[in-house]
Amino acid sequence: MEQHLTLLLPISPKGANNVEILEYASLPSSSSSSSTSTHSHRTFVKFFVYFFLIFFAYYFIISSFTISPNLPDSASGNVSSAKCDLFTGDWIPDPSGPLYTNLSCHHIQDFQNCLMNGRPDVKYLFWRWKPRDCDLPRFTPSQFLHTVKNKWLAFIGDSIARNHVQSLICILSQVEEVVEIYHDKEFRSKIWRFPSHNF
């Protein structure tokens, strides 16, 4: 048995009065229901497989970011596994002092060198940030370089970003001296490298 399908389509922009008639014949009705059922089943299977693959890809990507790398024994520290708000805390005295000074790091520009420019006090160097709900271990340059080995890190922004990158370079240079491999004409954009860590 065959079905006869008539389709009416407006051919004027506003769809008024003018109608084009399209006729389609020879559509077998006996196979239409089984064809629709098979198509629905295949669509469901494809959707399920697609969802399954996306779920596991997402799971493995997320888990790869939460698994900490094997770190050197000397760089291990006590880190609280509980949830911690790093932004809620207090400045507390730290008798161990800073990780670097203007004497130990030559990457500090002269106009940023507080001690060289006559700042009389040094007490501001003996404080550290302490989150209220967890313990934040002291930054370890060897651990950081091990973690970022074979990776890139970009600081994009203004003078605050420049201060951050200079501070990081001063700290990491205690482990390995950094090499400047690029700068633009104005010395505003620079690229440094730690050769033995390919970072």
C-alpha distance (Angstrom), angle and dihedral (degrees) to the residues before:
residue distance angle dihedral
M1 . . .
E2 3.79 . .
Q3 3.77 131.2 .
H4 3.76 125.2 -138.0
L5 3.82 117.0 -145.2
T6 3.78 124.2 -166.9
L7 3.80 119.3 -168.6
L8 3.80 122.0 -166.3
L9 3.80 116.1 -156.4
P10 3.83 127.0 -179.5
I11 3.79 111.2 -125.0
S12 3.79 98.9 -171.4
P13 3.81 120.0 81.0
K14 3.79 93.0 -115.8
G15 3.79 93.5 42.4
A16 3.79 94.0 -123.8
N17 3.81 125.9 148.1
N18 3.81 98.4 -37.1
V19 3.77 109.3 96.4
E20 3.77 129.2 174.2
I21 3.78 115.3 -146.8
L22 3.77 118.1 -146.1
E23 3.78 119.4 -174.0
Y24 3.76 126.5 -162.5
A25 3.78 121.3 -172.6
S26 3.79 138.1 174.2
L27 3.79 97.1 53.8
P28 3.80 104.9 151.4
S29 3.78 109.3 -133.5
S30 3.78 95.3 -164.0
S31 3.79 94.5 65.8
S32 3.81 97.4 35.8
S33 3.80 95.3 82.8
S34 3.81 94.3 45.3
S35 3.80 90.5 44.3
T36 3.80 90.9 51.7
S37 3.80 91.3 47.9
T38 3.81 92.5 49.2
H39 3.79 91.3 47.2
S40 3.83 91.5 50.4
H41 3.80 91.1 48.9
R42 3.81 92.3 49.9
T43 3.80 91.1 47.5
F44 3.80 90.9 51.9
V45 3.82 92.4 48.9
K46 3.81 91.7 48.3
F47 3.79 91.1 48.8
F48 3.82 91.8 48.5
V49 3.82 93.3 49.1
Y50 3.81 91.1 45.8
F51 3.81 91.9 50.0
F52 3.81 91.0 45.9
L53 3.82 92.4 52.7
I54 3.81 93.5 45.7
F55 3.81 91.4 49.1
F56 3.79 94.3 51.9
A57 3.80 93.5 42.6
Y58 3.80 89.0 52.7
Y59 3.82 91.2 46.0
F60 3.81 93.9 52.0
I61 3.82 93.6 44.2
I62 3.80 92.6 50.8
S63 3.80 92.9 44.4
S64 3.80 91.0 51.6
F65 3.80 89.2 59.6
T66 3.80 94.4 48.6
I67 3.79 97.2 48.9
S68 3.78 108.8 89.4
P69 3.81 116.9 -136.7
N70 3.78 123.5 -112.6
L71 3.77 103.8 -85.0
P72 3.78 129.6 -161.4
D73 3.81 112.9 -91.2
S74 3.78 91.3 -121.9
A75 3.81 90.5 56.9
S76 3.78 97.2 53.5
G77 3.77 116.6 118.7
N78 3.77 140.1 174.0
V79 3.77 107.6 -92.1
S80 3.77 120.7 175.5
S81 3.81 112.5 -122.9
A82 3.81 92.4 -155.7
K83 3.77 120.8 101.4
C84 3.78 110.1 -83.4
D85 3.79 134.0 -169.0
L86 3.80 103.4 -144.9
F87 3.80 91.9 -169.8
T88 3.80 96.6 60.5
G89 3.76 111.0 72.9
D90 3.78 147.8 83.8
W91 3.78 140.6 -96.4
I92 3.79 108.3 -110.5
P93 3.83 132.1 -176.3
D94 3.81 114.4 -89.4
P95 3.81 113.6 -166.9
S96 3.82 91.5 -172.4
G97 3.80 89.4 73.9
P98 3.81 131.0 -150.7
L99 3.80 126.3 -28.0
Y100 3.81 89.7 -122.7
T101 3.80 140.7 5.3
N102 3.78 136.4 -158.1
L103 3.82 87.2 -91.9
S104 3.82 96.1 52.7
C105 3.82 96.9 44.1
H106 3.80 124.8 54.3
H107 3.82 93.2 -175.6
I108 3.81 92.3 82.0
Q109 3.80 109.4 102.4
D110 3.80 115.8 -125.5
F111 3.80 95.3 -115.7
Q112 3.83 89.1 54.3
N113 3.78 95.1 47.8
C114 3.80 103.7 105.7
L115 3.79 96.9 -176.4
M116 3.79 94.6 46.4
N117 3.81 89.7 49.6
G118 3.80 92.4 56.2
R119 3.80 108.2 -91.2
P120 3.81 100.8 161.2
D121 3.81 102.0 -158.7
V122 3.80 128.5 65.9
K123 3.80 99.4 -178.5
Y124 3.81 91.3 102.1
L125 3.82 87.8 68.6
F126 3.80 92.5 65.3
W127 3.80 101.3 68.9
R128 3.78 133.1 91.4
W129 3.80 136.7 -172.4
K130 3.82 115.5 -105.1
P131 3.85 119.0 -169.8
R132 3.81 110.2 -140.0
D133 3.80 98.9 -131.1
C134 3.80 102.3 40.8
D135 3.77 145.2 22.1
L136 3.79 116.9 -100.4
P137 3.82 110.5 -155.1
R138 3.77 121.3 -136.3
F139 3.81 114.2 -90.3
T140 3.81 111.0 -96.2
P141 3.83 114.1 -158.1
S142 3.82 95.0 -160.2
Q143 3.81 91.1 52.2
F144 3.80 91.6 48.8
L145 3.82 93.5 49.9
H146 3.79 90.1 48.3
T147 3.82 90.5 51.7
V148 3.81 95.5 48.9
K149 3.80 96.6 41.6
N150 3.84 111.3 142.2
K151 3.82 91.0 9.2
W152 3.82 139.0 107.9
L153 3.79 129.0 -128.2
A154 3.80 124.3 -167.3
F155 3.80 129.4 -162.3
I156 3.79 109.5 -161.3
G157 3.76 121.5 -177.5
D158 3.77 144.6 53.3
S159 3.80 134.2 -52.5
I160 3.81 92.4 -43.7
A161 3.81 90.7 59.9
R162 3.81 89.1 46.6
N163 3.81 90.1 53.3
H164 3.79 90.3 49.9
V165 3.79 94.8 50.7
Q166 3.81 92.9 45.9
S167 3.78 91.0 50.1
L168 3.81 91.8 49.0
I169 3.81 91.5 48.4
C170 3.81 90.7 50.2
I171 3.81 90.7 53.0
L172 3.81 97.2 43.5
S173 3.80 93.2 45.4
Q174 3.80 87.4 71.7
V175 3.81 87.0 72.3
E176 3.80 100.4 34.1
E177 3.79 131.6 -0.7
V178 3.79 111.6 -111.4
V179 3.81 121.4 -127.6
E180 3.81 121.3 -144.5
I181 3.81 106.4 -138.5
Y182 3.82 101.6 171.9
H183 3.78 143.5 17.7
D184 3.79 132.8 166.2
K185 3.81 124.3 -122.2
E186 3.80 93.2 -89.4
F187 3.82 93.4 43.8
R188 3.80 88.8 -123.8
S189 3.80 96.8 119.0
K190 3.77 118.0 47.6
I191 3.77 138.2 169.5
W192 3.80 123.1 -153.0
R193 3.77 130.6 -174.2
F194 3.78 137.0 -159.8
P195 3.83 98.4 -150.5
S196 3.80 101.8 -160.7
H197 3.82 91.0 51.0
N198 3.82 95.9 39.2
F199 3.79 87.6 -130.8
